[in-house]
Amino acid sequence: MAVNRREALKQLLYVSAGLAILPACLQHTNRLSLTLKHIQVNGDQEKMLAELVETILPATSTPGAKALSAHLFALIMIDDCYKKEEQQQWMNGLKAFDEACKKLNGHTFLKSTVPQRTSLVASLEANKDAKDDLTFFYKAIKRLTIQAYTSSQYFLTNVNVYELVPARYKGCVPLKPVIRKLA
């Protein structure tokens, strides 16, 4: 039973194509949805950050921070704009946050209920004067969440409507009482 050269090459091609595709099929599903250069965050940590920003700014009649991808904005800002030491401190704080959640609730932040998440964030908020990695992480993620939310297209077109031209001046001091004092 002799196999001709053409059939052997065809079979070799099928086997090599299958071996080339195999690693893509075996990859874990918890991959990060964006590429970062300086910090190493996995898909589970990204999901945890999404739930954390949603706990900080939850959805009400307006979309929450998770719907506006504030966690992705925060990851990009930390990766691109923070110093190497701050990035390392933030990563240490991310790990400390996970440990604090396990210590307080007995399981991860993703498996926690909304009241448990809220109580953890409230305890971090109460301890915001500490100088540890966990506090640095929480302050940074809160600041970046608010920045992402207030600079989002939704916020600037529906909540705080931005007028390009003519930008009306809305001063913080009413004009009439000031004119009376000057007269």
Buried (B, 14 or more C-beta within 10 A) or exposed (E): EEEEEEEEEEEEEEEEEEEEEEEEEEEEEEEBEEEBEEBEBEEBBBBBBBBBBBBBBBEEEBBBBBBBBBBBBBBBBBBEEBEEEEBBBBBBBBEBBBEBBBEBBEEBBBEBEEEBBBBBBEEBEEEEEEEEBBBBBBBBBBEBBBBBBEEBEEBEEEEEEEEEEEEEEEEEEEEEEEEEEEE
